[in-house]
Amino acid sequence: MANTTIERASQPAELITRQSKTNFYYSFLFLPKLKREAIETVYAFCRLVDDIVDEDLKVDNAQTELELWRIEIKQCFIGTPTTSLGKSLKEVINHFPIKQEYFQDLITGMEMDLNKCRYSSFAELEKYCYHVAGVIGLMCIEIFGYKEASTKEYAINLGKALQLVNIARDLKEDASRDRVYLPQDEMLRFGYSEQELLNSTYNDKFIALMLNHCQRAQSFFQKAQNSLNPNDRGGMFAAEIMGAIYHRILEKITTESYNVFDKRIRLSSLEKAFVALQAWAKCRYF
């Protein structure tokens, strides 16, 4: 396969992060050098495996690439990785106690995207959110450093909140790829059909459905805050920056009356920088 993610893993992690134009980039800027380089390496891995399912590869080819990454992760822990990124990951896990299962769970989440494009209930969707976002939170807090066991719940809940915001923001793009993340039972309850979603139909039923979805996202932001012990808050400023940026996107979606069809809801670079600075100061000084 040409230009596979394994081949792209020869790029520096910091370059992969910047090229993705990710919201995460702004939360990395305030970290000390060792932690910043570690989080950029972990993010680069997350970005590359996510690209496998977002680049419209044939399922068999995408599955093969994911399996190559499963092998590479095992080599990071028990042997000699073969890619530049794998070697950098090996250095990260030598410094920070990130469990191998978190990397493997993320790959499982990517496999879910290959094999499942509908979710019958929120219970099913929540499992997906854990695998593609909650485990990233668990990886990150091992780099940030924490003392309280409840911080793991904070990481999981914040990851789920971010993923629910992603789902709301990207409804139109995902539907164009025949991916519907809104739970089927809730679409039925609010009387909004899948065909309406595929046609980007904006109506009162859609507004009610999205209100329900966004209130759930808000509840996970709140659960995250309730789980964050004051002893660990100062060390979680990078996660709090990310949470603040995504919470602001959620507020924008609400302000736009949940109309995510006409334009993509996003923050400007200046808005992101301002939100990031506010969140950093709140963690450090309040």
RODO-2510 file (C-alpha; in nm, 4 decimals, decimal comma):
residues 286
     n   res          X          Y          Z
     1     m     0,0000     0,0000     0,0000
     2     a     0,1311     0,3425    -0,0925
     3     n     0,1722     0,6042     0,1786
     4     t     0,0579     0,3770     0,4598
     5     t     0,0475     0,5041     0,8157
     6     i     0,3383     0,2725     0,8931
     7     e     0,5400     0,4581     0,6279
     8     r     0,4233     0,7955     0,7573
     9     a     0,5439     0,6935     1,1035
    10     s     0,8909     0,7994     0,9931
    11     q     0,7795     1,1642     1,0293
    12     p     0,8617     1,3480     1,3541
    13     a     0,5741     1,3276     1,6040
    14     e     0,5653     1,7049     1,6437
    15     l     0,5195     1,7440     1,2669
    16     i     0,2310     1,4944     1,2611
    17     t     0,0659     1,6917     1,5413
    18     r     0,1054     2,0294     1,3700
    19     q    -0,0042     1,8979     1,0304
    20     s    -0,3268     1,7615     1,1772
    21     k    -0,4226     2,1146     1,2913
    22     t    -0,5577     1,9533     1,6046
    23     n    -0,7190     2,1278     1,8988
    24     f    -0,4808     1,9212     2,1117
    25     y    -0,1845     2,1234     1,9863
    26     y    -0,2848     2,4215     2,2000
    27     s    -0,2969     2,2150     2,5173
    28     f     0,0554     2,0805     2,4564
    29     l     0,2206     2,4216     2,4404
    30     f     0,2293     2,4774     2,8175
    31     l     0,3880     2,1416     2,9021
    32     p     0,7530     2,0970     3,0034
    33     k     0,9719     1,9723     2,7172
    34     l     0,9871     1,6041     2,8217
    35     k     0,6139     1,5780     2,8766
    36     r     0,5349     1,7786     2,5618
    37     e     0,7472     1,5501     2,3459
    38     a     0,5915     1,2437     2,5093
    39     i     0,2350     1,3630     2,4558
    40     e     0,3112     1,4590     2,0949
    41     t     0,4445     1,1072     2,0367
    42     v     0,1346     0,9457     2,1847
    43     y    -0,0888     1,1812     1,9900
    44     a     0,0955     1,1044     1,6652
    45     f     0,0188     0,7360     1,7175
    46     c    -0,3470     0,8144     1,7901
    47     r    -0,3652     1,0375     1,4819
    48     l    -0,2148     0,7792     1,2482
    49     v    -0,4392     0,4907     1,3554
    50     d    -0,7414     0,7209     1,3322
    51     d    -0,6386     0,8161     0,9785
    52     i    -0,6542     0,4501     0,8796
    53     v    -1,0321     0,4449     0,9201
    54     d    -1,0856     0,7995     0,7897
    55     e    -0,9047     0,7646     0,4573
    56     d    -1,1585     0,5383     0,2882
    57     l    -0,9260     0,2403     0,2530
    58     k    -1,0814    -0,0935     0,1728
    59     v    -1,1740    -0,2682     0,4961
    60     d    -0,9240    -0,5497     0,4390
    61     n    -0,6402    -0,3031     0,3780
    62     a    -0,7346    -0,0926     0,6800
    63     q    -0,7596    -0,4032     0,8975
    64     t    -0,4142    -0,5101     0,7809
    65     e    -0,2680    -0,1714     0,8758
    66     l    -0,4292    -0,1834     1,2184
    67     e    -0,2866    -0,5299     1,2734
    68     l     0,0586    -0,3992     1,1804
    69     w     0,0177    -0,1359     1,4506
    70     r    -0,0913    -0,4009     1,7015
    71     i     0,2344    -0,5826     1,6310
    72     e     0,4355    -0,2602     1,6492
    73     i     0,2867    -0,1736     1,9893
    74     k     0,3735    -0,5193     2,1207
    75     q     0,7284    -0,4653     1,9988
    76     c     0,7425    -0,1350     2,1872
    77     f     0,6825    -0,3264     2,5095
    78     i     0,8608    -0,6563     2,4544
    79     g     1,1078    -0,6123     2,1692
    80     t     1,2425    -0,3729     1,9115
    81     p     0,9905    -0,1585     1,7226
    82     t     1,0563    -0,1098     1,3521
    83     t     0,9266     0,2435     1,2889
    84     s     1,0667     0,5763     1,4015
    85     l     0,7420     0,6504     1,5831
    86     g     0,7499     0,3078     1,7478
    87     k     1,1011     0,3755     1,8744
    88     s     0,9852     0,7094     2,0140
    89     l     0,6895     0,5379     2,1807
    90     k     0,9278     0,2899     2,3380
    91     e     1,1152     0,5832     2,4947
    92     v     0,7866     0,7281     2,6207
    93     i     0,6781     0,4080     2,7928
    94     n     1,0246     0,3786     2,9455
    95     h     0,9641     0,7153     3,1154
    96     f     0,5901     0,7010     3,1815
    97     p     0,3796     0,4016     3,3021
    98     i     0,1313     0,3848     3,0125
    99     k    -0,0292     0,0416     2,9903
   100     q    -0,0044    -0,1549     2,6685
   101     e    -0,3755    -0,2304     2,6916
   102     y    -0,4569     0,1382     2,6372
   103     f    -0,2845     0,1378     2,2979
   104     q    -0,4495    -0,1913     2,2057
   105     d    -0,7909    -0,0664     2,3238
   106     l    -0,7563     0,2352     2,0957
   107     i    -0,6863     0,0071     1,7993
   108     t    -0,9981    -0,1902     1,8968
   109     g    -1,1926     0,1366     1,8754
   110     m    -1,0609     0,1946     1,5257
   111     e    -1,1681    -0,1575     1,4313
   112     m    -1,5169    -0,0731     1,5572
   113     d    -1,5271     0,2115     1,3039
   114     l    -1,4367    -0,0340     1,0278
   115     n    -1,7007    -0,2885     1,1188
   116     k    -1,9817    -0,0872     1,2756
   117     c    -2,1461     0,2280     1,1461
   118     r    -2,4688     0,2310     1,3525
   119     y    -2,5287     0,2196     1,7300
   120     s    -2,8566     0,0882     1,8639
   121     s    -2,8331     0,2635     2,2021
   122     f    -2,6170     0,4995     2,4001
   123     a    -2,4792     0,2043     2,5949
   124     e    -2,3237     0,0824     2,2691
   125     l    -2,2035     0,4290     2,1756
   126     e    -2,0510     0,4866     2,5188
   127     k    -1,8374     0,1755     2,4761
   128     y    -1,7140     0,3163     2,1462
   129     c    -1,6402     0,6539     2,3071
   130     y    -1,4318     0,4825     2,5741
   131     h    -1,2212     0,3008     2,3161
   132     v    -1,1548     0,5971     2,0873
   133     a    -1,1319     0,8762     2,3461
   134     g    -1,1439     0,7566     2,7065
   135     v    -0,8290     0,5489     2,6683
   136     i    -0,6476     0,8491     2,5196
   137     g    -0,7284     1,0320     2,8407
   138     l    -0,5855     0,7428     3,0399
   139     m    -0,2651     0,7552     2,8346
   140     c    -0,2324     1,1289     2,8816
   141     i    -0,2694     1,1389     3,2596
   142     e     0,0194     0,8936     3,2958
   143     i     0,2331     1,1580     3,1268
   144     f     0,0828     1,4517     3,3166
   145     g     0,1225     1,2736     3,6488
   146     y    -0,1464     1,2277     3,9168
   147     k    -0,1922     1,1122     4,2762
   148     e    -0,5611     1,0340     4,3147
   149     a    -0,7304     0,7230     4,1724
   150     s    -1,0380     0,9318     4,0837
   151     t    -0,8300     1,1107     3,8189
   152     k    -0,8687     0,8022     3,6026
   153     e    -1,2459     0,8586     3,6079
   154     y    -1,1795     1,2216     3,5209
   155     a    -0,9759     1,1155     3,2166
   156     i    -1,2369     0,8681     3,0959
   157     n    -1,5308     1,1048     3,1424
   158     l    -1,3516     1,3955     2,9784
   159     g    -1,2569     1,1742     2,6844
   160     k    -1,6195     1,0697     2,6412
   161     a    -1,7327     1,4332     2,6584
   162     l    -1,4863     1,5335     2,3868
   163     q    -1,5973     1,2480     2,1637
   164     l    -1,9648     1,3403     2,2041
   165     v    -1,8809     1,6956     2,0965
   166     n    -1,6940     1,5534     1,7973
   167     i    -1,9988     1,3483     1,7045
   168     a    -2,2268     1,6535     1,7197
   169     r    -1,9864     1,8736     1,5237
   170     d    -1,9127     1,6137     1,2533
   171     l    -2,2635     1,4769     1,1942
   172     k    -2,2788     1,5891     0,8323
   173     e    -1,9302     1,4667     0,7392
   174     d    -1,9847     1,1316     0,9110
   175     a    -2,3223     1,0840     0,7434
   176     s    -2,1554     1,1402     0,4050
   177     r    -1,9404     0,8369     0,4917
   178     d    -2,2491     0,6372     0,5944
   179     r    -2,1583     0,6631     0,9627
   180     v    -2,4383     0,7466     1,2036
   181     y    -2,3261     0,7820     1,5632
   182     l    -2,6494     0,9152     1,7121
   183     p    -2,8141     0,6159     1,8861
   184     q    -3,0845     0,4564     1,6756
   185     d    -3,3301     0,4253     1,9643
   186     e    -3,3009     0,7983     2,0372
   187     m    -3,3528     0,8930     1,6736
   188     l    -3,6678     0,6816     1,6827
   189     r    -3,7811     0,8404     2,0102
   190     f    -3,7472     1,1912     1,8703
   191     g    -3,8994     1,0941     1,5348
   192     y    -3,5966     1,1959     1,3306
   193     s    -3,5214     0,9472     1,0557
   194     e    -3,1865     0,8327     0,9274
   195     q    -3,2810     0,9512     0,5800
   196     e    -3,3408     1,2989     0,7191
   197     l    -2,9935     1,2934     0,8694
   198     l    -2,8365     1,1753     0,5441
   199     n    -3,0214     1,4607     0,3684
   200     s    -2,9017     1,7143     0,6308
   201     t    -3,2615     1,7945     0,7227
   202     y    -3,2759     2,0622     0,9919
   203     n    -3,6102     2,0720     1,1738
   204     d    -3,7647     2,0760     1,5213
   205     k    -3,7195     1,7012     1,5629
   206     f    -3,3500     1,7349     1,4888
   207     i    -3,3169     2,0220     1,7359
   208     a    -3,4788     1,8109     2,0098
   209     l    -3,2520     1,5160     1,9276
   210     m    -2,9411     1,7334     1,9356
   211     l    -3,0478     1,9048     2,2571
   212     n    -3,0596     1,5612     2,4163
   213     h    -2,7174     1,4686     2,2750
   214     c    -2,5507     1,7936     2,3785
   215     q    -2,6973     1,7814     2,7277
   216     r    -2,5400     1,4373     2,7606
   217     a    -2,2053     1,5765     2,6492
   218     q    -2,2426     1,8493     2,9123
   219     s    -2,3143     1,5840     3,1749
   220     f    -1,9852     1,4102     3,0954
   221     f    -1,7981     1,7392     3,1255
   222     q    -1,9586     1,7744     3,4682
   223     k    -1,8757     1,4153     3,5644
   224     a    -1,5151     1,4844     3,4714
   225     q    -1,5017     1,7913     3,6934
   226     n    -1,6651     1,6031     3,9800
   227     s    -1,3931     1,3351     3,9518
   228     l    -1,0985     1,5760     3,9498
   229     n    -0,9493     1,5994     4,2975
   230     p    -0,8006     1,9422     4,3829
   231     n    -0,4703     1,7623     4,4532
   232     d    -0,4402     1,6791     4,0836
   233     r    -0,6007     1,9845     3,9227
   234     g    -0,2752     2,1752     3,8768
   235     g    -0,1150     1,8869     3,6901
   236     m    -0,4143     1,8431     3,4611
   237     f    -0,3920     2,1872     3,2994
   238     a    -0,3253     2,0408     2,9535
   239     a    -0,6365     1,8232     2,9806
   240     e    -0,8330     2,1175     3,1177
   241     i    -0,7263     2,3287     2,8191
   242     m    -0,8532     2,0608     2,5855
   243     g    -1,1767     2,0328     2,7809
   244     a    -1,2245     2,4106     2,7714
   245     i    -1,1723     2,4267     2,3945
   246     y    -1,4227     2,1506     2,3293
   247     h    -1,6677     2,2922     2,5805
   248     r    -1,6531     2,6196     2,3902
   249     i    -1,7307     2,4304     2,0670
   250     l    -2,0290     2,2735     2,2439
   251     e    -2,1458     2,6211     2,3469
   252     k    -2,1146     2,7391     1,9871
   253     i    -2,3204     2,4442     1,8632
   254     t    -2,5886     2,5384     2,1149
   255     t    -2,5732     2,9059     2,0139
   256     e    -2,6251     2,8011     1,6523
   257     s    -2,9412     2,6138     1,7636
   258     y    -2,7629     2,2859     1,6795
   259     n    -2,7472     2,3623     1,3062
   260     v    -2,4288     2,1742     1,2201
   261     f    -2,5357     2,1251     0,8587
   262     d    -2,4875     2,4731     0,7137
   263     k    -2,1304     2,5198     0,8378
   264     r    -1,8697     2,3397     1,0422
   265     i    -1,8625     2,4743     1,3968
   266     r    -1,5064     2,5592     1,4935
   267     l    -1,2934     2,8021     1,6901
   268     s    -1,0433     3,0342     1,5302
   269     s    -0,6774     3,0028     1,6246
   270     l    -0,7120     3,3212     1,8286
   271     e    -1,0157     3,1860     2,0142
   272     k    -0,8336     2,8622     2,0907
   273     a    -0,5310     3,0490     2,2204
   274     f    -0,7485     3,2706     2,4425
   275     v    -0,9443     2,9754     2,5832
   276     a    -0,6195     2,7850     2,6389
   277     l    -0,4630     3,0737     2,8297
   278     q    -0,7730     3,1148     3,0460
   279     a    -0,7830     2,7438     3,1314
   280     w    -0,4113     2,7343     3,2078
   281     a    -0,4356     3,0333     3,4405
   282     k    -0,7395     2,8860     3,6170
   283     c    -0,5532     2,5621     3,6897
   284     r    -0,2347     2,7309     3,8006
   285     y    -0,3639     3,0227     4,0058
   286     f    -0,7204     2,9536     4,1200
***
